[in-house]
Amino acid sequence: ILVEGGVADLSFNDRQRLANDHKFNLVSDTDTNYITTATGLGCMQDAPRTYQEKSFFREQQSKGREPKVCANILECIDCAKCGIIDSEENYYELLSFREAIRLNKATYTGSDAAQGSYERIINTLDERLCLADQSKLAKAKKRLNKNGVSEVWKITI
């Protein structure tokens, strides 16, 4: 509550500077350098490959696969090309991704590696969403509560 209250009065540029201080990108919804991924995170795909991308492509190559783009969702959040796009739609997709992880917790219970990875993603997203535009985030939360998770994260069992 204290963090959100303190951030609510800050301009986008001030929140963006704070994000940079915390080593992540907060991106305007008008920034055309970033594309939206299924997670709601933005990716600056045209930038040079990062360590996370190179690692993903090496792993895929070792398995005989040749993907066209990086798809390592677990590493996205730590990638320098990743950004939180400051829009209601992206916040909805991001909250949906976060909720999908929480709803499927039983699937990876018993795997310490998976549990640690997913908890780290949720905690990191929560920390970064503190710098979101609180009115846009509130609308996205309301939409999540009303409609459930985004279609891309509706997994049927």
C-alpha positions in Angstrom: 0.0 0.0 0.0 2.8 2.4 0.9 4.7 1.7 -2.3 1.6 1.9 -4.5 0.5 5.2 -2.8 4.0 6.7 -3.3 4.1 5.6 -7.0 0.6 6.7 -7.8 1.7 10.4 -7.9 4.8 9.9 -10.0 4.9 10.7 -13.7 5.7 8.0 -16.2 9.3 9.4 -16.6 9.9 9.2 -12.8 8.6 5.6 -12.7 10.7 4.8 -15.7 13.8 6.2 -13.9 13.0 4.1 -10.8 12.6 1.0 -13.0 16.0 1.7 -14.6 17.5 2.0 -11.1 16.1 -1.5 -10.3 17.6 -2.9 -13.5 14.4 -3.4 -15.6 12.7 -1.6 -18.4 9.4 0.2 -18.0 8.2 1.0 -21.5 5.6 3.4 -22.9 2.8 1.7 -24.7 3.7 3.9 -27.7 7.3 2.6 -27.9 7.4 0.7 -31.2 10.8 -1.0 -30.4 9.0 -3.5 -28.2 6.6 -6.3 -29.3 4.1 -7.9 -26.9 4.7 -11.5 -26.0 2.1 -14.0 -24.8 3.1 -13.2 -21.3 2.3 -9.5 -21.7 5.9 -8.6 -21.4 7.5 -6.6 -24.1 10.5 -7.8 -26.1 12.9 -5.7 -28.1 13.5 -8.5 -30.6 15.6 -6.5 -33.0 18.3 -5.8 -30.4 21.4 -7.9 -30.3 21.0 -11.3 -28.7 21.4 -11.5 -25.0 22.9 -14.2 -22.8 19.4 -15.6 -22.1 18.7 -15.9 -25.9 22.0 -17.4 -26.7 21.6 -20.0 -24.0 18.1 -20.8 -25.3 19.3 -21.2 -28.9 22.3 -23.4 -27.8 20.0 -25.6 -25.8 17.5 -25.9 -28.7 20.3 -26.6 -31.2 21.7 -29.4 -28.9 18.2 -31.0 -29.1 18.1 -30.7 -32.9 15.6 -27.8 -33.0 16.0 -24.5 -34.9 13.4 -22.0 -33.5 13.0 -18.6 -35.2 12.7 -16.7 -32.0 13.6 -17.1 -28.3 10.8 -18.7 -26.3 12.4 -19.2 -22.9 9.6 -17.7 -20.8 11.4 -18.5 -17.6 14.4 -16.4 -18.6 12.4 -13.5 -20.2 12.0 -11.6 -16.9 15.8 -11.4 -16.5 16.6 -10.6 -20.1 17.9 -7.1 -20.9 15.6 -7.0 -23.9 12.5 -7.5 -21.7 10.2 -4.6 -20.7 7.0 -4.0 -18.8 4.8 -2.2 -21.2 2.7 0.4 -19.4 -0.7 -0.4 -20.9 -3.9 -1.9 -19.4 -3.9 -4.7 -22.0 -0.3 -5.7 -21.3 -1.0 -5.6 -17.5 -4.0 -7.9 -18.1 -1.9 -10.4 -20.1 0.9 -10.2 -17.5 -1.5 -10.7 -14.6 -3.1 -13.6 -16.5 0.4 -15.2 -16.9 1.0 -14.7 -13.2 -2.3 -16.2 -12.3 -1.8 -19.2 -14.6 1.4 -20.0 -12.8 -0.5 -19.8 -9.5 -3.4 -21.9 -10.7 -1.1 -24.6 -12.0 1.0 -24.8 -8.9 -0.1 -28.4 -8.2 1.4 -29.4 -11.5 4.9 -28.6 -10.4 4.6 -29.4 -6.7 7.4 -31.8 -5.8 9.9 -30.2 -8.1 12.1 -27.9 -6.2 13.6 -26.4 -9.3 10.2 -25.6 -10.9 8.8 -24.3 -7.7 11.8 -22.0 -7.2 11.7 -20.8 -10.7 7.9 -20.0 -10.7 8.0 -18.4 -7.3 10.9 -16.2 -8.5 8.9 -15.2 -11.5 5.8 -14.3 -9.4 7.9 -12.4 -6.9 9.8 -10.5 -9.6 6.6 -9.6 -11.4 5.0 -8.4 -8.2 8.0 -6.2 -7.5 8.0 -4.7 -11.0 4.3 -4.1 -11.0 4.7 -1.7 -8.1 5.9 0.8 -10.7 3.0 0.3 -13.0 0.4 3.0 -13.7 -1.9 2.2 -10.8 -5.1 3.1 -12.6 -4.2 0.9 -15.6 -3.2 -1.9 -13.3 -6.5 -1.6 -11.3 -8.5 -1.8 -14.5 -6.5 -4.9 -15.6 -7.0 -6.5 -12.1 -10.8 -5.8 -12.4 -10.8 -7.4 -15.9 -8.9 -10.4 -14.6 -11.4 -10.8 -11.7 -14.4 -10.4 -14.1 -13.2 -12.5 -17.1 -10.5 -14.8 -15.6 -7.2 -15.3 -17.3 -6.5 -14.4 -20.9 -7.4 -17.0 -23.6 -3.7 -17.9 -24.2 -3.4 -19.1 -20.5 -6.7 -21.0 -20.3 -5.4 -24.5 -20.1 -7.9 -27.3 -20.1 -7.0 -30.5 -18.3 
